[in-house]
Amino acid sequence: MTPLLVSILAIVAVFGLYLATISGRHTQQASDFVDGGQSLPPWVIIFAGAGITLASLSLSDHLVLLSTFGLQYNQIAVGIICVALVATLTQKRLWLASRLTSLRTLGDLLGDYFGSTTLRIFMLVLLFLFTIPFAAMALSQAGELVDASTAGDIPSGLAIWAIAFALFVCSVIGGWRGTAYFVAAQSLLALALLLFFGGFTGFTVGKLAFTAGGIATTGGVLPDMIPGVIQFTAGIGKELPIGGIWTTFAGLTFALSLGGIAISPGFSFLGMTSKPHRGFAFGQVWMIAGVAAGALILVGPILAGEIAAGGGLAAFTTRLASLDQMVAVGFIVLLVAASQIAVAFFAGSGASICTLELTSRYIVPGMDQRTMRFAARVTLALVYGAVAIAASYAPLGATIFSSLTLSLSVQLLPAVLGLCWVRWISRSGVLTGLIVGGLFVVFTESFGLVLFERLFIDLPWGRWPLSVHSAGWGLIPNFAACLLVSLFTRSGAERDRRDRLHDAFEKSQPARNGNPAATTAKWSLTLLWAFFALGPGAILGNKFFSEPIFAGAVVAPGVPSLLIWQVLFWFVGVFIVWWLAYQGRLSVIDQLPRHQINLMPDVNPLFEPTTTPWIARLLDRVTGR
């Protein structure tokens, strides 16, 4: 199987090189290397968005966790619709803000809009977490998959460096456009393979053996039921939860963390550098909420059931190889492709954003186009080198650091909503909320717990106490602090700058909420869906279709009641996203902005440097001695 696997991975690499070469030839200006000329075609955002969502979940980890915890973990697949909802609320407005202000990154937009250097620094820290540890974790998983599937013929270290080099060559030749093309193509491949293996496993391997008995989970874990609304436990590592950790509160708060994908620096950069067509709406409704979420909801349990019955992921791959080696190789390619999407996207977007936000602003200001392209290529080399080193020599550290990424990313939600919709959210409120929410995230995740307990004393709680994900622990006090402080500072000195952008929104693309009754119905249905699909109401799905109160008897639907509940609310969720994106016009761009605005600094002189940046001055002092 080793030669076949190597051959197919080589073909994928050559195809990526072809896309990079085509992209490089169509580059009109040297600066297009960094942002693709802000004209990526709609098909890129359509396919890449769904692939990035699956890759951010880590497909191999998702299948293993699903085989371990059963359908209670399948709630996470329903939570993917939260990615589409957050993207629907923010992606179009961020694109408009980018065109109105000529700013190309989320960090620049937030920094200029709120006039805050602190926000810029937070965005760079978040960018680092996505670019290095998160990508390194995905690359390490790809290396381990290749090592295990070849029985050690290709060691994980060799696979890691080979994959990193191939992706680096594609990025350094094609730039951001080439990276985006490769990610979109890999996403289409991953989605097609995922759907294929769902059908193949169900009809050929398992003979559709997945019935009302659920997944054969480990002892003590409920296979086809959610273990309650909340569990009053001290958290993972301190107290063992009963029946599994994925309560309704765990599923809801984890789904909130998935919203961090849509407002992450890289995903936002992908949207801002795309052409103004209906790709936003189509990608959010039909690809992310429809295909990506639906494939995991329907196909995930089938694959996980066979993985659990066969004794693990490696045993399932061996079983596929006994039927057909090509099929087994295809399954490995599916998992490796998902990892490659994460590595290529977060490393490539991180290098481009770092060049725009850090290098050209602070280190080498005033670069011409050729120098900027060279700086981007140097940054790509440094990023891929750091990712490969971390994946090879510090995979555990990369995993610990990467656990913070999505939870910290979703802490930006108040700031992004303020930029997009709520003009009275102030800089003080955003910064206060970020500090409070960030501390809660750090001290309910492995990184903060391990660091604090090794330096000081043991804490009385573990990871995710009360079965609430760290994103929920951070977002609740974040919103509370942000709204409370903003109420008292909403008329601060930077209010004129915020009004300037929102007035431009109303002139170029006014919100079309319809009459008050339609608006109320729209958002009421969204909240009701969240309550019953992911929130406390999801507990009804345990027995709603197997022991319905209106039947007065036990019925046998053939599959677990919870799975029917999840499929039902997946359909409802897709409808809600469609209603908001198309009917509410939240993701449809009707016309291009006809003017531009300048968010001039009027509060913080550090925010838009008019003299030599302080980093450049520091470097001059060091090199001048």
Order of alpha helices (4+ residues) and beta strands (2+ residues): alpha-alpha-alpha-alpha-alpha-alpha-alpha-alpha-alpha-alpha-alpha-alpha-alpha-alpha-alpha-alpha-alpha-alpha-alpha-alpha-alpha-alpha-alpha-alpha-alpha-alpha
